[in-house]
Amino acid sequence: MRERNFQRKQEVRAPRNVAVNRDRNVAVNRSRNDVTRNRNTNELRARNSVAVNRERNLAVNRMRNAEVNRARNANEFRDRNNVAINRNRNFAVNRTGNAAYYRGGNARITNNWRGDAFRGQRYAAFRNYNRQWHDRSWWRSHYDRIIFVNNGWYYWNAGYWFPAWGYAPSVSYVYDGPIYAYNGWTPDRVTVDVQQQLARAGYYDGPVDGVLGPMTREAIAAFQADNGLAVTSAIDEPTLVTLGVA
């Protein structure tokens, strides 16, 4: 009798336990689902924030880069224009000012290098220069490098080119003095470099033809006088160094 009552109690308690466990499992699962849902929501929100921030940063950087490049390009364009304007201004000023001054002023073109301004080894080639007249065989026997440039014959000696007077008949020289050369370059090539540098500096606006004529020599004289050099009106070593050519 007592065992039967115990079994009945157990049978009644069993459905109740099932119901209680079911409710408990539902609550636990609901809580777990809420945690999972919140985690997924937070991850999604974080990913969206990263994407939003990425787009925002790209837009900001794009605008900044555009502004920086616009300013940089504007400055470069302004600098190029200033260089062109200054070059043209220097040409105009030097053409009307320097040319007039050196034609009628103190720094005239000279072929006489005997003054005190030409002392020292740097001007020895000019100070000691004398026109020598010899025939072709004499020049060939004394110098191993003789070239024909700008309708004249030149011989090479101690870093300078000199006119080889008498090497050929009926030869005339636009300029008949020493021409300093570097790297063994020919007189016309050195003269081209000098003309280009003088043009960039605003002293020369004539043809770049490699001929050391009156316009080029006037420009050289102006440059030498402005830079405290002895005015040889010719291509000498100190002038090439100051020009930045040699």
HELIX and SHEET records of a PDB file:
HELIX    1   1 ARG A    2  VAL A   93  1                                  92    
HELIX    2   2 ASN A   94  ASN A   98  3                                   5    
HELIX    3   3 ALA A   99  GLY A  104  1                                   6    
HELIX    4   4 ASP A  116  PHE A  118  5                                   3    
HELIX    5   5 GLN A  121  TYR A  123  5                                   3    
HELIX    6   6 ALA A  124  ARG A  127  1                                   4    
HELIX    7   7 ARG A  136  HIS A  142  1                                   7    
HELIX    8   8 PRO A  187  ARG A  200  1                                  14    
HELIX    9   9 PRO A  214  ASP A  226  1                                  13    
HELIX   10  10 GLU A  237  LEU A  243  1                                   7    
SHEET    1   A 4 ILE A 146  VAL A 149  0                                        
SHEET    2   A 4 GLY A 152  ASN A 157 -1                                        
SHEET    3   A 4 TYR A 160  PRO A 163 -1                                        
SHEET    4   A 4 ILE A 179  TYR A 180 -1                                        
END                                                                             
